[in-house]
Amino acid sequence: MSFKGCHHDANKVDQLVELFHHVMMRAQEIDQAPRTFNTGVVLHRAEIHTLQAIGDSQGAIMKDLAERMGVTRGAMSQMARRLEDKGLITRQAGRNSKEIVLVLSALGEKGVAAHKAFHRAMYQTFRDYYGPDMEVRLDQALKVMAEMGEIIAHFADSEAHEKAK
C-alpha cells in the first residue's frame, strides 16, 4: 500500500495512535496501582470499587451487588471474603437465610471517603487545567475518543477478517 501524497497525514495518524497508546498506558499504571486509601491495608482497583459500590448502597444484598457489578456470585463471594479479611466490611444475614448483606465497617467507610477524595482531586486537576472551557474541551475529547474507538474496532474487525481468509 502506498502512502504517496498522504505521507503527512500518515505521520499524524501514527503520532495520534502513539500518543493515545502512551496516555492509555499511563492511565492504566495509575488505575492499576494498589493504594491504601487511608485504611492501612493495600487495596486493588476491584477492591476499592467494590467497597464504593457497597457504600453507595449500604445494606447491599450480595447477589444484587454481583449483578450490578457484572460479576458472578462466586466472584463477589470471594471479593467479600477478601474485604472482610481486611476488616473493611461485615456480612450480615438478610431477610431470609439465603440473603447475605454486605455492610462497610468503619475502616471501609474511611477507604470509601478517601477514594471519593481521590476522584475529587482528579476532577479538580482537570478543572484547574481547563478552567471555564472544561465542559467544551471534555465534550470534544469524548467525541474524539469515541471516534477513535470506532476506528480501532473497525480496524480490528478488518484484521480479524483478513486473518480468517
N, C-alpha and C positions, 0 to 999 in steps of 0.2 A: 504494500500500500504506500503510495507516495503522498507526502505532505507538501508537495511543491505548491507554492503560492499561499500556504496557510501555516508556514513554519512558526510565525509569531503567535498565532492562535494556539498551535500545539504546545508551544512553550508555556503559554498562560495556563492551559489545561493542566500540564504537568506541575506547574507551580501551585495551582489550586489544589490538586489532588495531594501533593506533598504537604502543603500547609494543613489541609483537612486531616490527613493522617497524623501529623505531628500534634495538632490540637486534640484529636481523639485519644491518642496515646497518653498525652499529659493529663487529660481529664480522667482517663481510666486509672492512671497512677494515683491521682488524688482520691478518686472514688473508692479504689480497692485498698487503700492504706488503712490498716487497722488503727483504731483510736480508742481512747478510754472514755471520752465524753464525760469527764469528771466523776467516773464511777470507781476508778482504781482497778478495773478489770478490762482486758482487751476485748474490744467489740469489732466484729467484721461488719461489712455493709449489710448483709442479710439480717444479722442480729439486731442492729440498731433500727433498721426499717421495720422489723417485726415488732420491736418494742414500741416504735412510733405508732404502728397500726393498733397495737393493744391499747396504748394510751389514748388514741383518738376514739376508741370505742370501749372505754372501761367496762369491764364485765363482758368481754367478747367470748362467745362460745367458740371453742377451738375449731370445730368443723366449719363454722361460718367464716372464721378468720382465714382458714386454709383456702376456702373458695374465693374469698375476696382477694387474697394474695396470689392466687393462681398456682398453688402447690397442693400436693396430695395431703391427706390427713396424716399419713405416716411421716412425711417430711415435716409437717407442722408439729407433730408429736415429738420428733427428735429435736427440733428447734426449741420447743417449750422446755424440754428436759435440759438442754444446754443453758438456756436463760435462767431456769430455776436453779441449776447447779451453781450458777454465778451469782445467785442472790438477787436477780433483777425482777423476777415475777414469782407469783404463787399460783398454784392451781387450786380451784375451789369446785365443789360439787355444784352442778347446775340444778335446774328444776326437776330433772329426772336422773336416774342412775347412769344414763349414757352420756349426759352432757358434762363437759368439763369447761369451766370458765377460767380464763386467764386474766389475772389482775397484776398491775405493776406494784412492785414493792417500793419503798421509799427510795432505794438506790436506783431502781428502774425509772422512777419519776425524775430523779436527778439527771439520769442519762438522757431521757427524752427532752428535758429542758435544755440541756447542753446541745443536743442535736438541733433543736429548733433555733438556738442561738447561732449555731454554725451556719444554718441556711439563711438566717437574717444577715449575718456578716457577708455571706456570698452575695446576697441581693444588694446590700449596701455598697459592695465593691463595684457592682455593675452600675448602680445609681451614681456613685461618685465619678466613675469613668465617663458615662454617657450624659449625665446631667439631665436637663429638661428634655433632651432628644431621646431618652431611653426607650420609650414605648415605640416610637417610629423606627429606631435602629434595631430593636429586638424583633419587630414585625418583619423588617427587611431580612434579618438574619434567619428567622424562622422560615421565610419563604425560600431563601437560597438553600437552606439545609434540606427542606422538603424536596426541592427540585433535584439536589444532588442525590438524595436517597432514591428518587425515581430513576435518575440516570444510572446510578450504580446498580440498581435492581435490574434495569433493562440490560445493562452490560453483562451482569452475572447470568441472567437468563439466556442471553445470546451465546455466552461462553459455554454454558451447560448444553445448549442445543448443538453447538459446533462439536463438542466432545462426544456427544451421543451419535454423531454421524459415523 
